[in-house]
Amino acid sequence: MQIKRKKSVNSFKIVEHNKPVLKWIIGLFILLILVLFLIKSFENNKNLIGGDKDSHGCLIAAGYGWCEEKQKCLRIWEESCGEQCYRDEDCVPSTCCHPNSCVIKASAPNCSDKFCTQECKSGTLDCDQASCGCISGKCGVLFK
């Protein structure tokens, strides 16, 4: 007696009306993987924005530096740090007429309603004899 085996069907046949459903399931699966990937990438990169911080927690790459006098992080081109200067442009004449010293911009006098004589006095910043500059963190006069 001989036993005949029936051939088994191991292949999966997709019924025509299930194809749109299968496409939606595959699409949602791919979308889920992309969302998970983006979330993981964001978590890894969230601390990189702004770069390194100094010992006081100031963001160096964003231009912040520690101001000891004000006890906070600031950008020196936006806000002065007390009487300390960092470049010549931070310093201005200390008086409106015939100045012979310089101060930080935050301490600049209001000269909008002042009228000065047009003479060139020696030892002053008059007639381009000198200019204001930052010398070792303090505003001073740079004679020419």
Backbone torsions as a table, in degrees:
resi	resn	phi	psi	omega
1	MET	NA	132.5	-176.1
2	GLN	-111.4	132.4	-179.5
3	ILE	-102.1	127.6	178.0
4	LYS	-99.8	130.4	177.6
5	ARG	-89.5	142.1	175.5
6	LYS	-86.9	141.2	176.7
7	LYS	-73.1	127.8	178.7
8	SER	-89.1	147.0	179.7
9	VAL	-96.3	109.4	-179.5
10	ASN	-97.7	-4.5	-178.3
11	SER	-88.1	148.8	-179.4
12	PHE	-98.3	124.7	-177.9
13	LYS	-104.8	125.0	179.4
14	ILE	-87.7	124.5	177.6
15	VAL	-74.2	139.3	-174.2
16	GLU	-53.9	-39.9	-176.4
17	HIS	-76.8	-8.4	177.9
18	ASN	-93.7	-8.2	-177.9
19	LYS	-60.6	-45.6	178.4
20	PRO	-62.0	-37.3	178.8
21	VAL	-65.4	-42.6	179.0
22	LEU	-63.5	-40.0	177.5
23	LYS	-62.4	-40.9	177.6
24	TRP	-64.1	-42.6	-179.7
25	ILE	-64.1	-44.4	178.0
26	ILE	-64.0	-43.1	178.3
27	GLY	-60.8	-44.8	178.1
28	LEU	-64.8	-36.9	178.0
29	PHE	-64.2	-44.8	177.6
30	ILE	-63.3	-42.4	178.6
31	LEU	-62.0	-41.5	178.1
32	LEU	-61.8	-42.8	178.3
33	ILE	-63.4	-43.0	178.5
34	LEU	-62.5	-43.2	179.4
35	VAL	-63.2	-44.4	178.5
36	LEU	-62.7	-39.8	177.7
37	PHE	-63.2	-44.4	179.8
38	LEU	-65.5	-39.6	178.2
39	ILE	-63.0	-45.0	179.6
40	LYS	-63.6	-41.2	178.5
41	SER	-63.8	-41.6	179.6
42	PHE	-64.4	-41.3	179.1
43	GLU	-63.0	-36.8	179.9
44	ASN	-71.9	-30.9	-174.3
45	ASN	-100.9	-4.2	-173.2
46	LYS	-66.2	-25.6	179.7
47	ASN	-85.1	-9.0	-178.1
48	LEU	-82.2	-19.2	-178.5
49	ILE	-67.1	124.1	-179.3
50	GLY	94.5	-18.8	175.3
51	GLY	76.6	-154.5	-175.4
52	ASP	-73.6	156.0	177.3
53	LYS	-115.4	149.9	176.3
54	ASP	-82.2	-173.2	-175.8
55	SER	-65.4	-17.1	178.7
56	HIS	-98.3	-1.4	179.9
57	GLY	90.4	12.0	179.9
58	CYS	-81.4	136.5	179.7
59	LEU	-76.2	106.8	-175.5
60	ILE	-65.7	-47.6	-176.7
61	ALA	-64.8	-23.5	178.5
62	ALA	-87.7	0.7	176.4
63	GLY	91.2	9.6	-179.2
64	TYR	-86.9	144.1	175.5
65	GLY	-138.5	159.3	-177.5
66	TRP	-81.2	131.1	174.9
67	CYS	-107.2	109.3	-177.7
68	GLU	-64.1	-40.7	-176.9
69	GLU	-64.5	-39.8	-179.0
70	LYS	-96.3	-7.2	178.8
71	GLN	55.7	48.0	177.2
72	LYS	-159.4	165.0	175.6
73	CYS	-83.6	137.8	177.1
74	LEU	-154.7	164.3	174.9
75	ARG	-97.9	121.9	-172.6
76	ILE	-65.7	-23.1	178.7
77	TRP	-83.6	-9.3	176.9
78	GLU	-102.8	-31.9	-176.0
79	GLU	-148.9	130.6	-179.6
80	SER	-75.9	153.9	178.7
81	CYS	-102.5	81.4	179.6
82	GLY	63.5	-132.2	-178.1
83	GLU	-96.0	6.2	-178.7
84	GLN	-84.7	136.3	176.0
85	CYS	-111.4	161.0	-179.9
86	TYR	-123.8	-20.9	179.7
87	ARG	-151.5	165.0	-176.9
88	ASP	-58.7	-34.0	-178.0
89	GLU	-66.3	-15.3	178.6
90	ASP	-75.8	-13.2	-173.5
91	CYS	-107.8	143.1	179.4
92	VAL	-137.8	163.7	177.6
93	PRO	-59.6	145.6	-175.7
94	SER	-81.1	-22.0	177.9
95	THR	-131.5	164.9	-177.5
96	CYS	-78.1	-38.8	-175.9
97	CYS	-115.0	126.4	175.7
98	HIS	51.9	55.3	-178.3
99	PRO	-69.6	144.8	176.4
100	ASN	-125.5	11.4	175.9
101	SER	-148.8	170.9	-177.4
102	CYS	-130.8	153.2	178.3
103	VAL	-134.3	168.6	175.8
104	ILE	-67.8	150.1	-177.2
105	LYS	-52.9	-36.1	-178.3
106	ALA	-63.0	-22.9	-179.8
107	SER	-103.3	13.3	-176.6
108	ALA	-65.3	141.3	177.7
109	PRO	-74.6	155.0	175.3
110	ASN	-87.1	110.3	-175.8
111	CYS	-106.6	17.9	-175.6
112	SER	-67.3	-27.6	-178.6
113	ASP	-113.3	20.6	-178.4
114	LYS	-101.9	144.6	173.8
115	PHE	-124.1	127.6	-176.9
116	CYS	-115.5	157.3	175.3
117	THR	-71.3	155.7	-176.8
118	GLN	-94.6	25.1	-179.8
119	GLU	-90.4	156.4	178.4
120	CYS	-102.3	99.2	179.5
121	LYS	-83.9	137.9	179.6
122	SER	-73.1	151.6	-179.6
123	GLY	77.3	13.6	179.3
124	THR	-123.0	-178.3	176.5
125	LEU	-86.5	2.9	-178.2
126	ASP	-59.7	148.2	172.3
127	CYS	53.3	34.3	176.0
128	ASP	60.3	33.5	176.5
129	GLN	-75.3	-26.7	-178.1
130	ALA	-154.5	173.4	177.0
131	SER	-144.1	164.5	177.4
132	CYS	-85.0	144.4	179.1
133	GLY	-153.1	164.8	179.3
134	CYS	-95.5	117.1	-178.1
135	ILE	-121.6	108.7	179.7
136	SER	53.7	41.9	176.1
137	GLY	83.9	0.5	178.6
138	LYS	-123.8	145.5	178.1
139	CYS	-75.9	135.5	179.0
140	GLY	-149.5	177.0	-178.5
141	VAL	-95.4	131.8	176.5
142	LEU	-108.9	100.0	-179.5
143	PHE	-77.7	144.5	-177.8
144	LYS	-93.5	NA	NA
